[in-house]
């Protein structure tokens, strides 16, 4: 199949993924900011525990810390290790999380 526009390819891919059981909710034509916010939401949903995010979302500075750690990895082997379960430590700067703020 040949696509003349990237948006045509994206729509076809979304349709295939939805037919294979993926969620119907898809971010259409996302910006980099949209993708980072979506990832931050996923990180929150999967790390809400008291010893992790303590049910407080990641602040912008905290997400920036994670992105900086990824940028420092650079090599595909190190990035693969990160993707496949590396623990990431951040310093909480979300003032709402009074138990972990600054830790």
C-alpha positions in Angstrom: 0.0 0.0 0.0 1.3 3.4 -0.9 0.5 6.6 1.0 0.8 10.0 -0.4 0.5 11.8 2.9 1.7 11.0 6.4 -1.8 11.5 7.8 -3.2 8.8 5.5 -0.6 6.4 6.8 -1.4 7.4 10.4 -5.2 6.9 9.9 -4.6 3.4 8.3 -2.3 2.4 11.2 -4.8 3.5 13.8 -7.5 1.5 12.1 -5.4 -1.6 12.0 -4.4 -1.2 15.7 -8.0 -0.7 16.7 -9.0 -3.8 14.8 -6.3 -5.7 16.7 -7.7 -4.8 20.1 -5.9 -1.5 20.8 -8.0 1.2 22.6 -10.2 3.4 20.4 -8.8 6.5 22.1 -5.9 7.7 20.0 -4.0 11.0 20.1 -4.4 12.2 16.5 -1.5 14.2 15.0 0.3 14.7 18.3 2.9 17.2 19.0 6.0 16.3 21.0 4.4 18.0 24.1 1.3 15.8 23.6 3.4 12.6 23.5 5.3 13.6 26.6 2.1 14.4 28.5 0.6 11.1 27.5 3.8 9.3 28.7 3.6 11.2 32.0 0.0 10.1 32.4 1.1 6.5 31.8 3.9 6.8 34.3 1.5 8.2 36.9 -1.1 5.4 36.3 1.6 2.7 36.7 3.4 4.3 39.7 0.8 5.7 42.0 1.9 3.8 45.1 3.0 5.6 48.3 6.6 4.5 47.7 6.6 5.9 44.2 4.6 8.9 43.1 2.4 8.8 46.2 -0.7 9.4 44.1 0.6 12.8 42.9 1.2 13.4 39.2 4.7 14.2 37.9 5.4 17.9 37.8 6.9 19.4 34.7 10.4 19.6 36.3 10.2 15.9 37.3 9.3 14.8 33.8 12.2 17.0 32.6 14.5 15.0 34.9 13.4 11.8 33.3 13.9 13.1 29.8 17.4 14.3 30.7 18.3 10.8 32.0 17.1 9.4 28.7 19.1 11.9 26.7 22.3 11.0 28.7 21.9 7.3 27.7 22.6 7.9 24.0 23.6 4.4 23.0 20.9 1.9 21.8 22.0 -0.8 24.2 21.6 1.5 27.2 18.3 2.9 25.9 17.1 -0.7 25.5 18.0 -1.4 29.1 16.1 1.7 30.2 13.0 0.7 28.2 13.0 -2.8 29.6 12.7 -2.1 33.3 15.3 0.3 34.5 14.4 2.1 37.6 14.5 5.9 37.3 15.1 8.1 40.3 14.0 11.7 40.4 13.9 14.4 43.0 10.3 15.3 43.7 9.6 19.0 43.0 5.8 18.7 43.1 4.9 20.7 46.2 1.6 18.8 46.6 3.6 15.7 47.6 4.6 17.0 50.9 5.9 13.5 52.0 8.4 13.3 49.2 9.0 16.9 48.2 12.8 17.4 47.7 13.5 13.7 48.1 
